[in-house]
């Protein structure tokens, strides 16, 4: 193992430790709020241009910089990228020239804030590690990634998955009661069709949901043909958490997911509506794990998603559980988007 690869594995191990700490801290905070019948975790702490930061987000952010400063930076100088930081990034150790940093590490301390603060769905802690290639470093440069589930307080199991490029995927299921972990085998769906499976086009928020629904309807009919009486073509699941969506593709729950929100700008502009809340690079920073398992994650143009490691860019993405489903869906999707002038 090279020195660089050894350092990458060490970083991954330390970040796994951090994610476990954040998970336990957030679960404990949710348990206290539940016991006190308090809604303080759902209060708005900060309204930024990219997203709204809730009180629950601040719990993880407080641990983030201190851990990277004390545990990660002594190992290697880094550029830490995360929403909530000044200008979206901080260089550690402080005073290090950015060009001398060895790694750019992008983090979403809680992806799926809204679901976990209302105890509807698990949230995820996401981290991607890339060699520092300057401001042009992008999602395709990520060499290692890890994501840890923040479960509901009535759920005692938490999944963790990680990958190093070219080395495959590891996963474990952690028991919050016994404090023990067991190996977990993740398998993306090998079905060649979305028929009778979950296939979703993201439409979380109001504004242009009918336009997205029309794309979804047209795509499903082109892929599967006319609807049959009394039968369900396929199903959808609007899980408002990109890390959770990727995990659904990894573990076989979902067969196709498309998040096309940035492409809706022309419709929003025509209606005099502001830019919508969209997926950002930190939401997709663990896509390497899915790709290492054979999941296809492309842009709306059928290319690898290559957004810069920054907090601002809006990102579209399409995830296919396998290449057969990609072949079934992607050409139709491109035709629909092109016909609407969206690509």
JOGIZI-V412112 format. One line per field, one symbol per residue. ss: DSSP state (H for helix, E for strand, L for the rest). psi: psi as a letter, one per 20 degrees, with the letter a starting at -180 (. if undefined). burial: I if it has 9 or more other C-alpha atoms within 8 Angstrom, else O. Layout:
ss->???
psi->???
burial->???
This chain:
ss->LLHHHHHHHHHHHHHHHHHHHHHHHHHHHHHHHHHLLLLHHHLEEEELLLLEEEHHHHHHHHHHHHHHHHHHLLLLLEEEELLLLHHHEEEELLLLLHHHLLEEEEEEEEELHHHHHLLLLLEEEEEEEEELLHHHLEHHHEEEEEEEEELLLLLLEEEEEEEELLLLEEEEEEELLLLEEEELLLLLLLLLLLLLLEEEELLLLLLLHHHHHHHHHHHHHHHHLLLLLLLLLLELLLLLLHHHHHHHHHLLLLLEEEELHHHHHHHHHHLLLLLLLLLLHHHHLLHHHHHHLLLEEELLLLLELLLELLLLLLLLEEEELLHHHHHHHHHHHHHHHHHLLLL
psi->prgghghghggggghhgghhggghgggghhgghghjlqjhhjqphporhhrpprhhhhghhhhfghghhhhghhgppqoppqqiqpjjrqppqpipphhiqhqppppohopkghghhjlgqqrqpppqpqqokaiipahiipiqqqppporqijpjqpqpqrqppijaqqqqopoigikqqqqpopoqpjqjqipjrpoqppmhqrfkhhgghhgggggghhhiaqpqpjqpgarromomoghhgghhhhjjhqhpppojghijghggghjkqrpqprqrhhhjijhhgghhiipporrijjqqpkqqnrihqppqqppphrhghghhgghggggghghjki.
burial->OOOOOIOIIOIIOIIIOIIIOIIIIIIOOIIOIOOOOOOOIIOIIOOOOOOIIIIIIIIIIOIIOOIIIOIIIIOIIIIIIIOOIOOIIIIIIOOIOIOOIIIIIIIIIIIIIOIIIOIOIIIIIIIIIIIIOOOOIIIOOIIIIIIIIIIIIOOIIIIIIIIIIOOIIOIIIIIIOOOOOOOOOOOIIOOOIIOOIIIIIIIOOOOIIOOIIOIIOIIIIOIOOOOOOOOOIIIOOOOIIIIIIIIIIIIIIIIIIIIIIIIIIOOIIOOOOOOOOOIIIIIIIIIIIIIIIIIIIIIIOOOOIOIIIIIOIIIIIIIIIIIIIIOIIIOIIIOIIIOOOOO
